[in-house]
Amino acid sequence: MPRPVRIRAGKPREGFKVHLEFTDNTMKEIDLAPYLHGPIFEPIRNDPQIFRSVRVDPRMGTIVWDNGADIDPDVLYKGLTPAWMEGEQPADEDKTVQAG
């Protein structure tokens, strides 16, 4: 079975973007804004210096911050929908029409 692809290197870019290098030599620039949701990411969203302190944890193979926040490398590699967005419907699809 092949080894899972992990993050080998990363650098913060403008806004909430990061440039990532994966263990299969793929390179991607990813906007992390959709993934920075929830209380653990609040300081990262609110302070550009904290966001820019992102680093790669070689043991975990993903990006991390000093407050313990991290993002699943499979989600970043495959461009998956952030967990907090799963199951949400766009506002206009949530409306029901009543006959009357």
N, C-alpha and C positions, 0 to 999 in steps of 0.2 A: 504494500500500500504506500502511495507517495506521501511524503511529509507535507503537512499543511504549509501554505505560504504565510510568512510572517514579515513584519516590518524590520528592515535592517538599518535604515537611516531616515531621518526626517529633519526638515527645517521649516520654521514658521515663515509665512509670507504675509502679504498685506491682508488686512481684515482678519477673518478667521480661516484663512487658507493655509494649508501646509503642503510642502513638497515631500512626498514619501518615496522611498526606494524599498522594494520588496525583495525577499530572498530568491525569487525567480528572475531577478533583474528588471522587473517591470517598474516603471516610474510613473507616478501620478501626482497631479496637483488636485487636492480635494478641499472643497469648502466645508469646514466642520460646523458651520452655523446650525444646520438642522440637527446635529448630534449633541450640541451643547445645551441640553435640556435637563431640568431637574435641579434640586438643591446643590448637589456636589459640583455642578458646572457653573453655578451662579457667580462665584468669584472669578472664574475664568472668562465668562461673558462680560463681566463688569470692569475688568482691569486688563488692558492690553499687555501690560508687563507680565502679568500672571500667565496669560495665554501664550506669550512668547517664551515662557520658561518650559514649554513642552519639550520632552526628550523621549528617546527610545529606551525602553527597558529590555535589555538583551535576553533576559531570562523569560520574560513574558512574550517578547516579540511584538510589542505594540507600543503606541505612544501613551505617555503617562504625564501627570502633573504631580507636584509635591503634596497636594492635599489628598492624594489617593485616587483621583479620577483617572480613568483610562477608557479607551474605546476598543471594542473587539476588532482585531485585525481582519477577520473574515468579513465583517460588515464594511470596512473601509476598502478592502481589496475588491469585493464583489459589488460595491455600491448599493448595498441593501438599504431598505427603508429603516430609519431609526425606530427602535422598539416603541417609543412613546407615540409614534404616528400610526402604528399598526391598528387597524380596526376603526380608524377615524374616517368619517365621510366628509366630503366637501360640503360646505354650508348649504348650497343650493340643492344638493341631493337629499338633504335631511328633511325637506319640507313635504308634508302630505297634503293632498288635495281632497277637500270634502265636497261631496255632491250635495246640492241643496237647492 
